[in-house]
Amino acid sequence: MLVEYLTLVSLLAGVSFAKIGNVCRAPQGSGTCKSESTCTTGFTVIDACPNDPASVKCCIQASCKDNSGQCLDKSRVACTGGTWKADLCPGGDNVQCCQKTAQTPPVTPAPQPTDPFIAYLSRLYDLAKQYGGDRPANQLVMEWLRHEDYNDSKWTVLIGGIDDGFTEHVEKAGVTPIKEFKDPEYSIDIKVSHLGACMNGIFLKGSASGTDQNEGDVTGWGGDWMTFYGEWRRDSDDQPKGGKYCLDHMCNDVDDTTFKLRDLVEDADCYNVGLRLRANPDLNIADEMGKVLAGGYKSRMQSFVGGRFGDRGNAQAIAKSMLLPGNNVIINAGRIRLIQQEGGFFVKLPLWLSDEDMDDLTKGFADRLFRIVELEKVAYP
């Protein structure tokens, strides 16, 4: 009997008796008497809390031997965000070290030069939703963007007037117009009013298909092409070849023409974004322009040229059609006015060009356009 008593004493010598909430001690370490279900940040040891129900056990919180994590009961809890490693903790095989995977802190995007412009569009869109009326919010924003430079009688005839009430609404809100912003691809200043006017035309009229003509095209690339033709005729004594004139002066950032690279960028963005907004009324102009300026610019020319012109042959045919009279009397009258604006009253109109000169000119247009597309593909493969 004495031997049995001494044996019992020796077995219990390493365990302190405690009650719930009290400190408990066991060979594996010190802990607190807890309900087993609440011991989620450690592991349990039996027989260290004898004054409590069987569901109450000694909950021990211990670091792994190499301080790489926390010792947990693998059979009861998950090692969320980490991995299990054995032989680093006291207790049975179920008690293992939960080593947390190092978390990379979130990276806050650096401010971009175009952020103020996107915030400006977002503010205008919110004001347009607040204003209401019978025009879509995106259309109201475009009208505000164009209202200072592209709101005369010629533009009213071409695509309609603006909502003057919304203009007053924005002015009362104290919004300061943004005239230009820096394009992230070409580092050139984008004229906001031209972008807005062109986008307004595409949003309202869409874009013609094939060699057809429409007002949407004229508000963008078509109008720029007409005035560029007038400039060529103005300079034709020195540069009689239209194709070479296109390759030398069209859509670059050196010559101060009416069809600069800046104009092409605006034409491309207004075409791409305008058509998306026209097709999807739930989209908003701030988000769509934000996508372009955040990286969509890497394929803007491919989207525009591929969408409107297709291939070189089509581009040449479409360029020729845009210079010749069609069925739209408004476009016909506007074409003459734009060409005479740059080439003078007695300028040689496209209708009077020889087939050879017209083919040479329009081939130069197509070659220059597709050269820009090729450069974009090289820059962003």
GISUL-V561463 format. One line per field, one symbol per residue. ss: DSSP state (H for helix, E for strand, - for the rest). psi: psi as a letter, one per 40 degrees, with the letter a starting at -180 (. if undefined). Layout:
ss->???
psi->???
This chain:
ss->-HHHHHHHHHHH----------EEEE--EEEEEEEHHH----EEE----------EEEEE--E------EEEE--------EEEE---------EEEEEE--------------HHHHHHHHHHHHHHHHH-----HHHHHHHHHH------HHHHHHH----HHHHHHHHH-------EEE------EEEHHHHHHHHHHHHHH---------HHHHHHHHHHHHHHHHHHHH-------HHHHHHHH-----------HHHHHHHHHHHHHHHHHHH-----HHHHHHHHH--HHHHHHHHHHHHH---HHHHHHHHHHHH-----HHHHHHHHHHHHHHH------HHH--HHHHHHHHHHHHHHHHHHHHHHHHH--
psi->dddddddddddedehhhiiheihiiideaiahhihdeegefaiihieegeeiidehihhhhiiidefeahhihdediigheaiihifeiiaadehihhhhhhhhiihhhiiidedddddddddddddddddbaeiidddddddddedddgfaddddddeiaihdddddddddefhhihdiihhedefihhhdddddddddddddeaiiibeiiiddddebddddddddddddddedddgdhdddddddehfifdigiegidddddddddddddddddddgdeiiddddddddeeeeeeeddddddddddbadddddddddddeiiaehddddddddddddddeidfihiddeiidddddddddddddddddddddddddg.
